[in-house]
Amino acid sequence: MPLDPHLLAVFTATTVVALVTPGPDMLFVLGCGVRGGARAGLLATLGVITGDALYVAAAAAGLSVLLTAFPVVFTVLRLAGAAYLILLGVQMFRNRGKEQAGGAGGMTGRRAYLNGVVSAAANPQTFTFMVAFLPQFIDPGAGPVWLQFALLGAVLIVLEFAADATVGVLAGRIGGWLRTRRAVRRRLDAATGTLFVGLGVGLAAQR
């Protein structure tokens, strides 16, 4: 087995504890679910997972050395992602309560997925976490390091999907019921827009 069973058990338990604490990705999925329904929440989760998978692949391939040598790449990603989230938030706030094309709240599944990819890929903190966290559970004597890294990344992604998808679907169910009233829908859109702006500002402020 390429992974040490004890290290894998500790890694799984630690990851579950970390994932149940709301973070930027979970809050993003929550906002998509509230605004666009359960389907949007689920597809936003898939988008976030796609972005995280790209970082896992990059780290497993050894690109962490290259990317950390050029921190300007992370800075550009971070600021571009922050600007995108703020733009989404402002649009939601300005169009609060309005019925738009694309289903509930105007959040199509395709848009929710793409927004999820951008949100995850534009957050360098995710990559930093993987590079700093995953190696602690790797045993060089158990097998190829890159393979262990990839397997641990896969476990992380599966657990994250389970946590975020649950939040996104539940938020979509509750949001769908609340959106039947126009006044409530306006408040939901305003709250979601404010959340996205807050996520964007927080991302821009990271160092």
C-alpha positions in Angstrom: 0.0 0.0 0.0 1.5 3.3 -1.1 0.1 5.1 2.0 0.9 4.4 5.6 -2.5 3.2 7.2 -1.8 5.1 10.5 -0.9 8.3 8.7 -3.9 8.0 6.4 -6.2 7.6 9.4 -4.8 10.7 11.1 -4.9 12.6 7.9 -8.6 11.7 7.3 -9.6 12.7 10.8 -7.7 16.0 10.7 -9.1 16.8 7.3 -12.7 16.2 8.5 -12.2 18.5 11.4 -10.8 21.2 9.1 -13.6 20.9 6.6 -16.4 21.3 9.0 -15.1 24.7 9.9 -16.6 27.2 7.3 -14.1 28.6 5.0 -14.1 30.7 1.8 -15.0 27.7 -0.4 -17.9 26.6 1.8 -19.2 30.1 2.1 -19.0 30.5 -1.7 -21.0 27.3 -2.2 -23.5 28.4 0.4 -24.1 31.7 -1.5 -24.6 29.9 -4.8 -27.0 27.5 -3.2 -29.1 30.2 -1.6 -29.2 32.3 -4.8 -29.5 29.6 -7.4 -31.0 26.5 -5.7 -29.7 23.0 -4.9 -28.4 22.4 -8.4 -26.4 25.6 -8.4 -25.0 24.7 -5.0 -24.0 21.2 -6.2 -22.4 22.5 -9.4 -20.6 25.3 -7.5 -19.1 22.5 -5.4 -18.0 20.6 -8.5 -16.3 23.9 -9.7 -14.5 24.4 -6.4 -13.4 20.7 -6.5 -12.1 21.2 -10.0 -10.0 24.2 -9.0 -8.6 22.3 -6.0 -7.8 19.2 -8.2 -5.7 21.5 -10.5 -3.7 22.6 -7.4 -3.3 19.0 -6.2 -2.0 17.9 -9.7 0.4 20.9 -9.8 1.8 20.1 -6.4 2.1 16.4 -7.1 3.9 17.2 -10.3 6.4 19.3 -8.4 5.3 22.6 -9.8 5.2 24.0 -6.2 8.9 24.8 -6.6 8.3 26.8 -9.7 5.2 28.6 -8.5 6.7 29.6 -5.1 9.8 30.9 -6.9 7.5 33.3 -8.8 5.1 34.7 -6.1 3.9 37.3 -8.6 1.9 34.5 -10.2 0.0 34.0 -7.0 -0.5 37.8 -6.5 -2.0 38.1 -10.0 -4.3 35.1 -9.4 -5.4 36.5 -6.0 -6.2 40.0 -7.2 -8.0 38.8 -10.3 -10.1 36.4 -8.3 -10.8 39.0 -5.7 -12.0 41.4 -8.4 -14.2 38.8 -10.0 -15.9 37.9 -6.7 -16.5 41.5 -5.9 -18.0 42.1 -9.3 -20.3 39.1 -8.8 -21.3 40.5 -5.4 -22.1 43.9 -6.8 -24.1 42.5 -9.6 -26.2 40.4 -7.2 -26.8 43.4 -5.0 -27.8 45.6 -7.8 -30.2 43.0 -9.3 -31.6 41.8 -6.0 -35.1 40.5 -6.2 -35.2 40.5 -10.0 -36.2 37.4 -12.0 -33.5 36.7 -14.5 -32.8 34.2 -17.2 -31.2 31.0 -16.0 -33.5 29.7 -13.3 -33.7 30.7 -9.7 -32.0 33.9 -9.0 -30.4 33.9 -12.5 -27.7 31.5 -11.4 -27.4 28.9 -14.1 -25.6 25.6 -13.4 -22.9 26.4 -15.9 -22.3 29.8 -14.3 -22.2 28.3 -10.8 -19.6 25.7 -11.9 -17.4 28.2 -13.7 -17.6 30.6 -10.8 -16.6 27.8 -8.5 -13.5 27.0 -10.6 -12.5 30.6 -10.6 -13.1 31.0 -6.9 -11.0 28.0 -6.0 -8.2 28.5 -8.5 -7.8 32.2 -7.6 -7.2 31.4 -3.9 -3.5 30.7 -3.4 -4.2 29.9 0.2 -5.5 26.5 -1.0 -2.3 25.7 -2.8 -0.2 26.9 0.2 -2.3 24.7 2.5 -1.8 21.6 0.3 2.0 22.2 0.0 2.3 22.7 3.8 -0.3 20.2 5.1 -0.1 17.1 2.9 3.6 16.3 3.1 3.2 15.9 6.9 1.4 12.6 6.2 3.8 11.2 3.6 6.2 8.4 4.3 9.1 8.4 1.8 9.7 4.8 2.6 6.1 3.7 1.7 6.3 4.5 -2.0 6.7 7.2 -4.6 6.2 10.6 -2.9 4.2 12.0 -5.9 1.8 9.1 -5.8 1.2 9.5 -2.0 0.7 13.2 -2.5 -1.8 12.6 -5.3 -3.7 9.9 -3.2 -3.9 12.2 -0.2 -5.1 15.0 -2.5 -7.8 12.7 -3.8 -9.0 11.8 -0.3 -9.0 15.6 0.5 -11.1 16.3 -2.5 -13.6 13.5 -1.8 -14.1 14.7 1.7 -14.4 18.4 0.7 -17.0 17.5 -1.9 -19.1 15.6 0.7 -19.0 18.6 3.1 -19.5 21.4 0.6 -22.1 19.6 -1.5 -24.2 19.0 1.6 -24.0 22.7 2.5 -24.8 23.7 -1.1 -27.8 21.4 -1.5 -29.3 22.3 1.9 -28.8 26.0 1.2 -30.5 25.5 -2.1 -33.5 23.8 -0.6 -33.9 26.4 2.1 -33.2 29.3 -0.3 -35.7 27.9 -2.9 -38.5 27.9 -0.3 -37.6 31.5 0.8 -37.3 32.8 -2.7 -41.0 32.3 -3.3 -41.6 35.7 -1.6 -40.2 38.7 -3.4 -39.3 40.7 -0.3 -37.4 37.8 1.1 -35.7 37.1 -2.3 -34.4 40.7 -2.3 -32.9 40.2 1.1 -31.3 36.9 0.1 -29.8 38.5 -3.0 -28.5 41.4 -1.0 -27.0 39.1 1.7 -25.4 36.8 -1.0 -24.0 39.8 -2.8 -22.6 41.2 0.4 -21.1 37.7 1.2 -19.3 37.6 -2.2 -18.0 41.1 -1.9 -16.7 40.2 1.6 -15.0 37.1 0.2 -13.4 39.1 -2.6 -12.1 41.8 -0.1 -10.8 39.1 2.2 -9.0 37.4 -0.8 -7.5 40.7 -1.9 -6.2 41.4 1.6 -4.4 38.0 1.9 -0.6 38.1 2.1 
